[in-house]
Each structure stands twice: as structure tokens, then as C-alpha cells.
Amino acid sequence: MKVVKTIEDARRAVREARAAGKRIGLVPTMGALHAGHLSLIDAAAADCDFVAVSIFVNPTQFGAGEDLAAYPRTPEADLAACRARGVELVFMPAAEAMYPDGELTTVSVRDLCRSLCGRSRPGHFDGVCTIVAKLFNIIQPQAAYFGAKDFQQAVVIRRMAADLNFPVEIVVCPTVREPDGLAMSSRNAYLSPAHRSQAVALYESLQLGAKMIRRSRPPAPQVVAAVREHIAAHAPDGEIDYIQIVDPETLKDVETPEGAALIALAVKFGDARLIDNMLVDADALRA
């Protein structure tokens, strides 16, 4: 496994792989790797001949007062996990390497960033799109792998890749969960034991909302109210940022779920802001 820190070394490594006719898969991460990240690496390894993992805590996607300085950094454990998974290349640049002249250029996908996390974290997805566009240019993968937990991110990046004509397949892999249903996240490390026990209510509330939609297609506000009530009852320390039901392609709010719908939420416990979602097909009615 090669571990490189410069853009030139990363380009050299993938150029050699490309010359050998290998299909290159990229897994962009901010490190603090967990089972969710490892599932993306496994998916890339199943599809590709050469797997590259980027580990970079990207400063441009953090807003003022967010957890850039405190974000978990576990480089030795991350490298060990990548090595155990058979990763060929790990790209671990410094911020100065990725933004040598400051931040004069950004990539923005407008309409898809106006709801959900984009509403409460203005500028976040500009930072995400900018760094992912840089990584696509540096690594030039045939495929890139993202988790469904960050559903809005995956939709935004897919649109960015299409609009900018990146020749890369965007692969979205299922959310990996703890045994009690809590979605895997590097920020779960921030949770106190009490908040960790309450956080399972997020998944429970999504299941409740999905069941309501599948059974009778009630108006979205009714589903949102039930989800909110469940979180309030079972996670009293949780500060709800948003609960929305949106079209999974446009990310616009829907009044009555018809066809596929996404229930998405963000809830803060202390310093931990957790997101989760569930994709529901309202036409698949169940008794």
C-alpha cells in the first residue's frame, strides 16, 4: 500500500495503475474510519482493480463555530484499516497542498443545496463539491463511492459530476448501522453514554415514519409530527435541526408522499450533530 501526501505522488501512482489497464475506484473520506467507510472500500474493491482512499479533513466544508478543530483524527488506525482491506493507495494531503493559494475558486450546485443540511449549514456543500472535484481531477477514478447516510451529499455530487462532465460513476452504498440501528458516523464518538442511548430514537423515528407512509400515505406534516413526537419522547436531550420529507431526486419538500420519498433528519446531542434518513417507496403499501 502506498501512502502519499502530495498531489504529484498521487497522480504518479494512479498513472501507473491506469497504464496497467486497471479500473480505479476512489473512496473520499475525512478519516476516523469506521465500518461504514470500510463497506465503501469493500464495494470499491469488488468493482475495481485499484482502490484509492483519500483521508483529508476538509476545512472548506466546516462553517464558523463548527467542529473542524475537534473532528476525530486517527491516522494510524486509518492506515491499518486500509492496509487490512487491501487498499492500494492512501492520499493524505495537508490543507496547504489542497489549497496552496487560499480559497479563490469554489464549486456550487445551487438548488440541491437549499434544503436539509444545506439550509442549516450554508456553504457546506460548496466545500464538499470543491474538494471532491479536486479529488476527481487528481485521482481520475472510473468510480467513486459514497454512503447513503449522507444522502444529500450523494445527490449533490452526482449532479456536480454530471454537470461538469466528470467521467466517473457515482456509487451510493447502503448505510451501515450499529446493532441497535444508530447510523455509523465519526461524530458518534462525541456522544456521552446517556446521549448514545437516546440517539437510537432517530432510527426508530424513521422506521415509524416509513411505516406510516407505506400504510396510508398521510400528508407529510402528519408524518413529520409523528417523527418529532417520537424523538421528543425518547431523546429528550436531542435538539432537532430539521425533519423533512423530500423528493429523493430534487430534494424538495413533498406535501403527500407519492412514489419514492426520503425522510431525513438532523438532531444535535451536545457537540454531536447526527444525520440519518430512510428512503421509502410509498407505492409499496403494507398492511
N, C-alpha and C positions, 0 to 999 in steps of 0.2 A: 504494500500500500504506500503510495506516495503522499506526503503531506507537504503542501506548498503554501507560501504566503504572498507571492507576487503574482500579478496578472500575467506577466511574461512566462513564468514557470507553469502556471495553469494552462495557458494556451499551448505551450510546448507539449505538455503531457497529453492533452486531448488531440492535438495534431498528429501525434504518433499513433494514437488509437484509431483515429479516423483513417490514417494512411493504411492501417492494417485491416480496414474494412469493418471495423467494429461499430455497432449501434451504441450510441452514448445516451445514458439516462442521467438526469440531474435531479437531486433531492435538495432543494434550498431549505436551510434551517437557520435558527438563531442559537443552536446548541442546546445544552441541558437536555440531551436526548432521552426520550422515554419510549415506551412500547409503541406509541403512535408513530413516532419518527421511524422506528425500526420496521414497522409494517410498510412504510413507504419505500425504505431501502430494499426490503424483500420484494415488493412489487416491481421496482426498477430492475432488480437482479433477474427476476423471472422474464422480463421483457427485453432486456438489453445485454450486451456483451461487456459493457464498461460502465460502471456506476461511479458517478462523481457526487460527493456530498459537500455542500458549502456550509460553513459554520461562521456566522457573522452576525453580531448583534447590531442591527442597522439603526444608526441614530436618527435617520430622517423619518422613520415611521413612529417615533415617540414624540408626543406633544409636551408642552410645558407642564411640569408637575407630575409627569408620568414616571414609570419605574425604570428608566434607562440605566441609572447607576446601580440599582439594586437587582436588575434582571439576573437570574441564575446563570453562572458561568462555570462549567465543569469540563474544561478541555481534555484533561487526562482520561476521564471516564468516557467522554465522547469518542475520543480516538480509539480507545479499547473496544467500544461497542462497534464502531465502524470496521475495525480490523477483524473482529469476530464474525461480522456479516459478509466479509469478503469484498469490501469496498475497494475500488482501485485507486481512487483519488479523493483526497480531502483538501478543500481550498479554504484556508483560514486567514483571510487578509486582515490587515489593520484598517481602521477607518481612513487613515491618511492615504492608503493605497486605492481605496474605492472612491474617495472624494478629495483628490490631491489639490484641486483648485477651489475648494468650497462647494457650494450647492447652487450653481447658477442655472442648471437645467433640471427640470422635473418632468415626469410623465404622468398625465392625469387622464382618467376615464370618468367623464363627468357624471352622467345621470345615474350610473350604477353605484355611485358613492354618496348619494344624498340620503339614504335611509340606513336603518340598522346601525352598525358601528360607525359608518361614515358620518352620521348625524351627530353622534356624541364625541367622535374623535376627528375633528376636522383636520385635513392634511395627512391623516394616517395612510390612506391608500395611495396618495401621491408618492409617499416614501416607499411603500411596498412596490408599486409599479416601477418606480425609478430603479430600485436595487435589483428587482427581478429582470428588468430589461437589460441592465448591465451584465447580470449573470448569464442571460441568454446570449449576449454578444460575446462574452469571454469564453464560455464553455461550448456554445453552439450545439446543444443537445438535440437529438431527434425527439426526445420525450422528456417531460418534466412532471414531477409527482407532488401532489398536494393533498392534504387531508380534508374530508368533508366537514370536520368540526368548524373550520374556517370557511364556511360555505360562501359568504360574500367575497372573500379574498379569491377563492377559486373562480367564481363567476367574473370578477373584475379582471383577473389575469388572463382568463380565456379570451375575453373581449379585447384586451390590450394586444395579445398575441395575434389575434385575427386582424385587428385594425392596422397594426404595424408590420404585418406580413412576415412574422417570425415563422420559419418552417419547423415548428415544434408542436408535438401533440401534448395537450394538457390532460393529464390523467388524474382524476379525483378518486381517492381511495376512501373506504368507509371509516367512520370514526371508531377509534379504539377506546374501550371503556374499562374502568375498574370493575371488579366483580359486582359491586352494588350499583353500577350504572353511571357513575361520575365519569365524564369525558376526560381522557388523559390530557394534561396540559402542564407545561413547565411551571406555570404560575400556581399550580396546586400546592407547590412547596411553601407558598406563603400562608396556607391555611392553618389556623390553630386546630387542635383536636376537636373543639366544640364546633367550629365553623366547618371542619371537614365532615362531621356527622350531619350537619344541616344541609350541606351542598348537594347531597343526593336528591334533595327535593326538586332540583332543577330537572333532572331526567324524569322523575316521577310526574312532574307537571307537564312535560312534553308528551309523555305517554297518555296522560289524561286528556290533553287537548287533541291528540291524534285520534283517540277513541271516540271523542265527541264528533269529530269531523267525519270519520268513517261511518258512524251510525246514522247521523241525521243531517249533516251539512248545515249546522246552525250558522247564523251571522257571525262574522269574525269577532266583533266586540264581545259576544257572549262567550266565545272560546277564550279570548284574552282575559276576560274577567275571571273565568274558572281557573286558568293557569295562575293568575295573580293571587287569587284567594288561596290556592294550594301552597304557593311559596310563602305567603304571609303566615299561614298556619304552621308550616313545618320548617321554615327557615326564618325565624323572626329577626335574626341579625342581618339578613340579606337586604341590601339596598338595590332595588330594581332600577336598572338603567332603562331598559326597554323590553317590551314583549310585543312582537308583531307577527302578523300572518301575511306573507307576501307571495307574489308570483315567483317561482324559483328561477325564471329566466330574466325578468325585468327588475326584480326585487322591489316592485311597487306593491303597496298595500292592496289587499283584496277585501271586498265587503262580505262576500259569501264564497267560501272555497268551492271552486268548480274544477274538476280535474286535479292536477298536481298542485300542492300548496306547501309552503315552507313555514313551519312555526319556528321562530328564532327568538332568543332572549339573551340578555346580558344582566348579570347580577354581581354586585360587589360585596365581598366579605372582608372587612378591614382593608388591607392593601392588595387583596386578590380580586381582580376583575375577571369573572368567569363568563365564557360564552358557550352556548350549546344550541342545537337546532334539531329538528326532525322533519324529514320530507314525507309528506302524506299524499296519497292518491285518493282524493275524495270520491272517485267513481268506484273504488273497491269497497263497497258497503259491506259491513259485517253486522250480524245480529247482536 
